Amino acid sequence: MKRAAKKIPLLIMLLAVVIAGGKLSAGPVIRPTAHWLLKGGVWVPLVPANKTTPEGRVALMIRNFNNHHYGRVIDQSHSWLHNKALKNNPLIPEVLLLQGDAFNAIGEKYAALFPYEDLLDNFPSSDLYGPCLQREYNIAQAFLHGYKRRFLGLRILPVYGDALRLLRRIQDRQRGSPLAELSGITVADYYYKDGRFQRSFQSYSDFLRRYPYSQFVVKATVRQCEALLATFRGVRFDMTPLHNAQAELETLQQEYPQQAVRIQAKAIEARIYDIEGRKELQIARFYIRFSHPKSAEFYYKRVIAGWPDTIWATKARRELIRHFGKEASP
């Protein structure tokens, strides 16, 4: 009886294990604990480096990488990725990221994009997906700040277009993320600083549509209005876009008063105000040319009353007196 009693708890434990195992097998497959960590962008191996196991081979690459033997890492990762026996190994994302990091470390940023893109295209559920996107963002920034591709052994080919494509791809791959926001505002800022105001206006508009609650809303709104002013075709054309911009700025100053003051949103409003005064004066001159004196007088007086502190009011007053005499001046 005593021996039987001792067996009962053992059977209960075995039964519990079987039941638990059944529950686990019905759920999602959980990946085993990683054999290395990425800490602050630095690879930290947790298994011994050796050539006998896949984990050991990756750990060997990590050791070489940390010892600045980047050429060895490139060769070892290339050998791994072309080994048919390892083509379905779950460690491929780690190998791809290591290869890209090694190319990046020796200044071959364009070459680094090929393994990075492989990882992002084929392993979207990998834990390394986010770190890989961050690396592509950093490369795009380098491209925008003067990094060039090699041609005939010399770095002479600019890669601004590749940078913009990378940044747009980051937005599509990780929609709504902080990195996507950074990518979106970086694209718009590039066009703005390059003087391509029509493209920058479109990019800032797209950014505000995608990220209406972003930390960059104030900056994007103001620069959108500045880009619109820069592309404004003149007072003979439709003023509606400027009126819309002014309404946006007024809303901005109500919702973000401190930021709006810091970025001088009122200065932009002053420019719009000045353009409107000039537009009204042009209308008065139009009526003078086509012999509609009453309408012309109305608009001259409108400029003087509505834009009294501008050069357009001064000109309107002079022209009003010249065309209608002193008695017609307000």
C-alpha positions in Angstrom: 0.0 0.0 0.0 2.8 2.4 0.8 4.6 1.7 -2.5 1.3 2.2 -4.3 0.7 5.5 -2.4 4.1 6.7 -3.5 3.2 6.0 -7.2 0.0 8.0 -7.1 1.6 11.5 -6.8 4.0 10.5 -9.6 1.2 9.5 -11.9 -0.6 12.8 -11.1 2.5 14.8 -12.0 2.9 12.9 -15.3 -0.8 13.4 -16.1 -0.5 17.1 -15.5 2.5 17.3 -17.8 0.6 15.5 -20.5 -2.4 17.8 -20.1 -0.2 20.9 -20.1 1.6 19.6 -23.2 -1.7 19.1 -25.0 -2.7 22.7 -24.2 0.7 24.1 -25.5 0.5 22.1 -28.7 -2.9 23.6 -29.5 -1.5 27.2 -29.1 1.0 29.2 -31.2 4.5 27.9 -31.5 6.7 29.9 -29.2 10.3 30.5 -30.3 13.0 29.3 -27.9 15.0 31.8 -25.9 17.4 33.7 -28.0 21.1 32.8 -28.0 22.2 36.4 -28.2 20.8 39.9 -27.5 21.0 43.2 -29.2 21.8 45.8 -26.4 22.1 49.3 -27.6 22.9 48.1 -31.1 25.7 45.9 -29.8 25.6 42.1 -30.3 26.0 40.1 -27.1 26.4 36.3 -27.6 24.9 34.0 -25.0 26.3 30.7 -26.4 30.0 29.7 -27.1 31.3 30.5 -30.5 32.0 27.3 -32.5 31.5 25.9 -36.0 29.6 22.7 -35.0 26.1 24.1 -34.5 24.1 26.9 -36.2 23.9 28.8 -32.9 27.6 28.5 -32.4 28.3 29.7 -36.0 26.2 32.8 -35.4 27.9 33.4 -32.1 31.2 33.2 -34.0 30.0 35.8 -36.4 29.0 38.0 -33.4 32.5 37.6 -31.9 34.1 38.6 -35.1 31.8 41.5 -35.5 32.5 42.8 -32.0 36.3 42.4 -32.6 35.9 44.5 -35.8 36.6 41.6 -38.2 33.9 42.7 -40.5 35.3 41.0 -43.6 35.1 37.7 -41.8 31.5 38.3 -40.9 30.6 39.1 -44.5 32.3 35.9 -45.7 30.8 33.7 -43.0 27.3 35.1 -43.5 27.6 34.7 -47.3 28.6 31.1 -46.8 25.7 30.5 -44.4 23.1 32.1 -46.8 24.3 30.0 -49.7 24.2 26.7 -47.7 21.2 24.7 -48.8 21.2 22.8 -45.5 20.6 26.1 -43.7 18.1 27.7 -46.1 15.1 27.1 -43.7 17.0 27.7 -40.5 15.2 30.1 -38.1 18.4 32.0 -37.5 18.5 33.5 -41.0 17.2 36.9 -39.8 20.1 37.2 -37.4 22.6 36.3 -40.2 21.1 38.8 -42.5 21.2 41.6 -39.9 24.8 40.7 -39.1 25.8 40.8 -42.7 24.1 44.2 -43.2 25.8 45.5 -40.0 29.2 44.4 -41.2 28.7 46.1 -44.6 27.5 49.2 -42.8 30.5 49.2 -40.4 33.0 49.3 -43.3 31.1 52.2 -44.9 29.3 50.1 -47.6 25.9 51.4 -46.7 24.4 50.7 -50.1 25.5 47.1 -49.9 24.1 46.8 -46.4 20.6 47.5 -47.8 20.4 44.2 -49.7 20.5 41.9 -46.6 18.4 44.4 -44.7 15.7 44.4 -47.4 15.9 40.6 -47.5 15.1 40.5 -43.8 12.3 43.0 -44.0 10.7 41.4 -47.1 10.8 37.8 -46.0 10.8 37.8 -42.1 8.2 40.5 -41.1 7.5 38.6 -37.8 11.1 38.6 -36.7 12.1 40.4 -33.5 14.8 42.0 -35.6 12.3 43.7 -37.9 12.2 46.9 -35.9 16.0 47.2 -35.4 16.4 46.6 -39.1 14.0 49.4 -40.0 15.9 51.7 -37.7 19.1 50.9 -39.5 17.5 51.7 -42.9 16.3 55.0 -41.5 19.8 55.8 -40.4 21.2 54.9 -43.8 18.5 57.1 -45.5 19.7 60.0 -43.3 23.3 59.4 -44.3 22.2 59.4 -48.0 20.4 62.7 -47.5 23.5 64.2 -45.8 26.0 63.6 -48.6 26.8 59.9 -48.6 27.6 58.7 -52.2 27.7 55.4 -54.0 30.9 54.1 -55.6 31.4 54.5 -59.3 34.7 53.4 -60.8 36.1 53.1 -57.3 35.1 56.6 -56.3 32.2 57.7 -54.2 30.6 60.2 -56.6 27.0 59.1 -57.2 24.4 60.9 -55.0 21.7 58.7 -53.6 19.0 61.2 -52.6 16.3 59.3 -54.6 17.2 56.1 -52.8 16.9 57.8 -49.5 13.4 59.1 -50.2 12.3 55.7 -51.4 13.6 54.1 -48.2 11.8 56.7 -46.0 8.5 56.1 -47.9 9.0 52.3 -47.5 9.5 52.7 -43.8 6.1 54.5 -43.6 4.4 51.7 -45.4 6.1 48.9 -43.5 5.4 50.3 -40.0 2.4 52.5 -40.3 1.7 54.9 -37.5 4.9 54.2 -35.6 7.2 56.9 -34.3 9.8 55.9 -36.9 7.2 56.2 -39.6 6.4 59.8 -38.4 10.1 60.6 -38.5 10.4 59.2 -42.0 7.4 61.3 -43.2 8.6 64.6 -41.8 12.1 63.9 -43.1 10.8 63.5 -46.6 8.8 66.8 -46.5 11.7 68.6 -44.9 14.1 67.5 -47.6 11.9 68.9 -50.3 11.4 72.1 -48.3 15.2 72.7 -47.8 15.9 71.8 -51.4 13.5 74.5 -52.6 11.1 72.1 -54.2 8.1 73.8 -52.6 5.3 72.2 -54.6 6.6 68.7 -53.6 7.1 69.8 -50.0 3.6 71.2 -49.8 2.2 67.9 -51.0 4.5 66.0 -48.6 3.5 68.1 -45.6 -0.2 67.7 -46.6 0.3 63.9 -46.8 2.0 63.9 -43.4 -0.8 65.8 -41.7 -3.3 63.4 -43.2 -1.4 60.4 -42.0 -0.4 61.7 -38.6 -2.9 64.2 -37.4 -1.8 63.8 -33.7 2.0 63.8 -34.4 4.4 65.9 -32.4 5.4 67.5 -35.7 1.9 68.8 -36.5 2.8 72.5 -35.7 6.0 72.4 -37.8 4.2 70.6 -40.7 1.3 73.0 -40.7 3.5 76.1 -40.7 5.9 74.8 -43.4 2.9 73.7 -45.5 1.7 77.3 -45.5 5.2 78.6 -46.2 5.5 76.2 -49.2 2.1 77.4 -50.4 3.3 81.0 -50.3 6.4 80.1 -52.1 4.4 78.5 -55.0 1.7 81.2 -55.1 1.3 82.3 -58.7 0.5 85.9 -58.0 -2.4 88.1 -57.1 -4.1 87.6 -60.5 -4.8 84.0 -59.6 -7.2 82.3 -57.1 -6.7 83.4 -53.5 -8.6 80.5 -52.0 -5.4 78.5 -51.1 -4.1 81.4 -49.2 -7.3 81.9 -47.3 -7.3 78.2 -46.5 -3.7 78.5 -45.2 -4.7 81.5 -43.1 -7.5 79.5 -41.5 -5.1 76.7 -40.7 -2.7 79.1 -39.0 -5.6 80.6 -37.0 -6.6 77.2 -35.8 -2.9 76.4 -35.1 -2.5 79.5 -32.9 -5.7 78.6 -30.9 -4.6 75.0 -30.3 -0.9 75.4 -29.9 -0.3 79.1 -28.8 3.1 78.7 -27.4 4.5 76.7 -30.3 2.9 79.0 -32.8 4.6 82.0 -31.2 8.0 80.2 -31.2 7.8 79.5 -34.9 6.4 82.9 -35.8 3.2 81.8 -37.4 2.0 85.4 -37.2 4.8 86.3 -39.6 3.3 84.0 -42.2 -0.1 85.5 -41.6 1.4 88.9 -42.1 2.7 87.8 -45.5 -0.8 86.5 -46.5 -2.3 89.8 -45.2 0.1 91.8 -47.4 -0.7 89.7 -50.5 -4.5 90.2 -49.9 -4.0 94.0 -49.8 -2.0 93.9 -53.1 -4.8 91.7 -54.6 -7.5 94.3 -53.7 -5.4 97.1 -55.2 -5.0 95.1 -58.5 -8.8 94.8 -58.6 -9.1 98.6 -58.3 -6.6 99.2 -61.1 -8.5 96.7 -63.3 -11.7 98.7 -63.0 -9.9 101.9 -63.8 -8.5 100.3 -67.0 -11.9 99.2 -68.1 -13.7 102.4 -67.2 -15.7 101.3 -64.1 -15.0 104.3 -61.8 -17.5 103.5 -59.1 -16.1 100.0 -58.6 -12.6 101.3 -58.8 -13.3 103.9 -56.1 -14.9 101.2 -53.9 -11.8 99.0 -54.0 -9.4 101.8 -53.5 -11.2 102.8 -50.3 -11.4 99.1 -49.3 -7.6 98.8 -49.5 -7.1 102.0 -47.5 -9.6 100.9 -44.8 -8.7 97.2 -44.7 -4.9 97.3 -45.1 -4.0 100.8 -43.6 -0.5 99.9 -42.4 0.7 98.6 -45.8 2.4 100.1 -48.9 -0.7 99.1 -50.8 -2.9 101.5 -48.7 -0.4 104.3 -49.5 -0.5 103.6 -53.2 -4.3 103.3 -53.1 -4.6 106.7 -51.5 -2.4 108.3 -54.1 -4.2 106.7 -57.0 -7.6 107.5 -55.6 -6.7 111.2 -55.4 -5.1 111.1 -58.9 -8.2 109.6 -60.5 -11.0 111.1 -58.5 -9.7 114.2 -56.9 -9.2 115.1 -53.2 -13.0 115.2 -52.5 -13.2 111.4 -53.2 -10.5 110.5 -50.7 -11.9 108.9 -47.6 
